[in-house]
Amino acid sequence: MAHIRHDPTATQKGKITYNSGIVSGIVALAINEVEGVTLLNSKNKGVKLNFDKQGIIADICVKVDSNYNVSSLAFKIQQSIKHNVESMTKYKVAKVDVHVQDVNFPENPAI
């Protein structure tokens, strides 16, 4: 389990340490804010994070509802993750790759 350190100001005496699980939780919350999207239930919860010098690189696996535009949802997911992670942790998000793995279709389609 990685521990991430961030020094928000050069004059501050202490350091803030973020566990990668905390950042993954923030990403999961950001995805839940987007209507029409659900995070895949997998071992790593559909979120894979890589901490790089340029910032956080996120690979996200989701299911989308069939009555939404996929490219629009992917863009909203990227915006939500970038906003939430950067505002809650002060880390920069370098890239968010959204992988649509499944589509939810209504059980009783309107005919």
C-alpha positions as MATLAB code, in Angstrom:
seq = 'MAHIRHDPTATQKGKITYNSGIVSGIVALAINEVEGVTLLNSKNKGVKLNFDKQGIIADICVKVDSNYNVSSLAFKIQQSIKHNVESMTKYKVAKVDVHVQDVNFPENPAI';
ca = [
       0.000    0.000    0.000;
       1.524    3.299   -1.087;
       1.720    6.349    1.100;
       1.713    9.612   -0.776;
       3.251   12.733    0.696;
       2.285   16.269   -0.223;
       3.843   19.482    1.052;
       1.195   22.165    0.295;
       3.459   25.078    1.172;
       7.176   25.388    1.614;
       6.692   27.265    4.901;
       4.500   24.659    6.552;
       6.291   22.549    9.175;
       4.421   19.248    8.723;
       3.421   17.059    5.822;
       0.077   15.663    4.788;
       0.146   11.961    3.927;
      -2.517   10.392    1.713;
      -2.967    6.661    1.455;
      -3.746    5.513   -2.097;
      -6.997    4.038   -0.759;
      -8.135    7.522    0.228;
      -7.579    8.829   -3.296;
      -9.382    5.767   -4.712;
     -12.322    6.537   -2.442;
     -12.423   10.130   -3.661;
     -12.425    8.868   -7.265;
     -15.287    6.452   -6.480;
     -17.296    9.296   -4.917;
     -16.645   11.470   -7.970;
     -17.969    8.729  -10.260;
     -21.093    8.315   -8.118;
     -21.860   12.013   -8.668;
     -22.320   11.398  -12.406;
     -25.850   10.279  -13.248;
     -26.125    7.217  -15.492;
     -22.815    5.648  -14.445;
     -21.923    2.872  -12.019;
     -18.457    1.745  -11.064;
     -17.656   -1.873  -11.868;
     -17.595   -4.224   -8.908;
     -14.188   -5.819   -9.171;
     -11.234   -6.533   -6.935;
      -9.921   -2.968   -7.152;
     -13.405   -1.417   -7.459;
     -12.861   -0.476  -11.105;
     -10.279    2.159  -10.166;
      -6.576    1.877  -10.932;
      -4.352    4.800   -9.948;
      -0.774    5.517  -10.938;
       1.094    8.340   -9.222;
       3.463   10.026  -11.668;
       5.592   13.190  -11.606;
       3.058   14.950  -13.866;
       0.171   13.939  -11.603;
      -2.244   11.124  -10.997;
      -3.120    8.864  -13.914;
      -6.451    7.094  -13.388;
      -7.879    4.107  -15.258;
     -11.593    3.804  -14.561;
     -13.887    0.894  -15.553;
     -17.611    1.689  -15.534;
     -21.077    0.580  -16.628;
     -23.300    3.145  -18.305;
     -27.061    3.302  -18.695;
     -28.281    2.782  -22.254;
     -30.275    6.025  -22.403;
     -27.187    8.258  -21.960;
     -24.603    9.449  -24.461;
     -21.410    7.492  -23.732;
     -18.926   10.147  -24.808;
     -20.756   12.795  -22.784;
     -20.731   10.566  -19.696;
     -17.025    9.831  -20.112;
     -16.279   13.559  -20.282;
     -18.392   14.215  -17.161;
     -16.543   11.430  -15.321;
     -13.188   12.965  -16.253;
     -14.307   16.419  -15.089;
     -15.745   15.108  -11.823;
     -12.624   13.097  -10.948;
     -10.284   15.966  -11.800;
     -12.317   18.465   -9.777;
     -12.796   16.265   -6.698;
      -9.244   14.910   -6.465;
      -7.604   18.292   -7.037;
      -9.879   20.134   -4.607;
      -9.728   17.518   -1.831;
      -6.051   16.517   -2.011;
      -4.231   19.310   -3.875;
      -2.744   16.681   -6.224;
      -2.873   17.294   -9.957;
      -4.697   14.845  -12.202;
      -2.649   14.280  -15.342;
      -4.977   11.890  -17.165;
      -8.235    9.985  -16.677;
      -8.871    7.032  -18.986;
     -12.494    5.867  -18.900;
     -13.186    2.302  -20.025;
     -16.863    1.508  -20.612;
     -17.066   -2.218  -19.862;
     -20.826   -2.752  -19.870;
     -24.149   -1.107  -20.702;
     -27.220   -1.354  -18.462;
     -30.394   -1.888  -20.472;
     -33.843   -1.390  -18.903;
     -35.608   -4.645  -17.981;
     -38.912   -3.541  -19.506;
     -38.025   -1.550  -22.613;
     -40.642    0.915  -23.822;
     -42.103   -0.233  -27.102;
];
